[in-house]
Amino acid sequence: MLSPSPATQARPPQAPVSPWVIETHSGLPTLTSPATANDLQDANALHARCSLETRFARYGSARRTLSRTEWAHLINPERGITWITRQDRDPAEADVVALTHLMHTDDEGVRELALLVEDSWQSEGLGTALARHALAVARAESVRELTLLVGSGNRRMQSILRRLGAALPAAHGTTVNITVHVGT
């Protein structure tokens, strides 16, 4: 079972949060914190280490990098929040192993959630823990629902969303729009 740091357990997290530790199923600790402009190179290194299948599952394309403009959009607090997750060691030397985005939409009370987890860190509970944290942040911000555009073949993300209580609609094409009700 993944367990957030004691500070995270004591109260629901609010964005931006100070770094928190997530321990994977195999006992590997990670450190997650809000992303900054200085993290673009590390985020792109994550993309380079991810397989074509993983990048396609996240973006619906074979995207290899994020531009400075795209990164600036993702880390702009007026547009939402992006977290980076690193191996829990010296942050200056640790690889980014996951990105989590919780972005505003045009609909009041609705946020878009997206995750990218490096292949070798998948099936370790990290994606689920990051999604649960994003859900807790959304709840603290009085968000009604999270929306995700997920590839119809992206079984890992669909499994994570089921654990968050989402009902998965039938897929009619290559993607499915999934809603997670946040609740209070």
N, C-alpha and C positions, 0 to 999 in steps of 0.2 A: 504494500500500500504506500502510495506517495504521501509524504507529509510535508506541508509547508513549514516554514520556520515558526517558532513559537509566537513571534510578533504578528505573523499573518493569521495564526489560529485565534488570537485574542480578539481581533476585530475584523470586520470585512475590509478588504483592501480598497483603497481609493487611488485613482490616478492623479498624479504620478506617484508611484510607490518606491520606497527605497528597495535596494536589491533584496531578493528572497531566494532561499535555497529550495530546490526540489531534488529529492533523491529518487533515482530510477528504480525499477523493479530489481535490477541486478546490483543495487547499492551504490551506483555512481552518482556523486553529487553534482548539481548544476547550479549556476547563479544567474538569475534573471533580473534585468533592470531596464528602465526606459532607454530607448535608443537615442543616440545623438548624431549630429552631423559627422563626427569623427568615426562613426561605425560603418560607413558606406563600404570601405575597402574590405572589411571583415565580412559584411553581409554578402558582398559579391564573391568572396572566397567561399562562403557557404554554398552559394549557387553553383560554383564550379565543382564542388565536391559532391553535389547532389546528382543522382542519375537523371537521365532524360525522363524516365517514368515519374520520378518524384516531382521534377519541375513541371511536367505536363499535368500531373494531378493537382498542383497548386494553381497554375496559371492557365491551363487549357492550351498551352503552347510550350515550346522548348526554350523559353526565356533563359538566357545565360547570365545576364547582369541587370542591375537597376541603374538608371542614369542618375546624375546628381539632382536633376529636377524631380524625378520620381521619388527619390529618397527624401528630398526636402518636403514633398507633399506628405509622405508617410510619417515623418517625425514632427510635422507642424501640429502643435497642440490644438489649434483651432479646427483641425480636420480629424483629430483622433489621437490615438497613442499607438506607438510601436514599441514592443519589448524585444530585446535580444537576450538569448540564453547562451551562456558560455559554460564550458567545463569549469568546475569549481576549483580554480587555481588562480595564479596571478593573472588578473584580467588583461594586463598588457601583453601576455603571451598566450592566453587561452583562445582556442578557436570558438567562433560562434557556431553553435550546433542547432539553433532554432530561431525563427522569427515569428512573432505573434503580432497581428494587427487588429485593432478594434477601432474602426473608423466611423465617423459620422456619415449619415446618408441624408438625402433630401427630405426624408420622412421624420418628423419629430418623434423622438422616443424609440427610434430604430437605429441600431449600429450594425455595421458589417464586420464579421469576424473572418480572419484568414490565418492559416498556419503553414509554415514550412519547417519541416524537421529533417535534418540530415539522415540519409539512409541508415547509417550504422547506429543511429540513436532511436530509430523507429521500433515499435513494439516493446518499448521499455516503460510506457506509461507517461512519458514526457508530454506528448500531444494532449492527452486527456487532462493532465494537471494544468497545462497552460490554458486550455479551453475553459476549465473550471475557474481558473483565476480571472480570466477575461469576463466570464459570466458573473463572478462576484463583484468585479469592478463595475460592470454594467448595472447590476442591482443597486450598488451604492450610489450610482448616478441617476437612479430612477428611470432607467431604460426599460421599455416594455418588452422588446424582442430583439433578438439577434437574427440577422439574415446571412445566408451563405450561398454562394453559387458553387456547387460541387459537381465534379465529373461523375457521370452515372456509374463509372467503374471504380471510383475511389472508395473502396471498401473500408480502408482504415479511417478516413474522415467520417464516413457514414456511421461506423461503429462508435467513434467518439461522440458524435451527435446523439446517437441513441442513449448513450450513458448520461447525456445532459437532459434527457427527457424529450427529445425531438421525435415527432412522428415523421417518417420519411415518405414523401409522396412517391407515386410510381414515376419512373423515369420515362420521358417521351423524347428521346434524342440523346445527345451526348452529355448534357448537363441537367441538373435538377436544382431548383431553388428551394432551400430548406430554411424553415423558421424555427428558432428556439425561443419559447416564451420564457421571459426572465423571471417573472413573479417577484414577490416581495417577502 
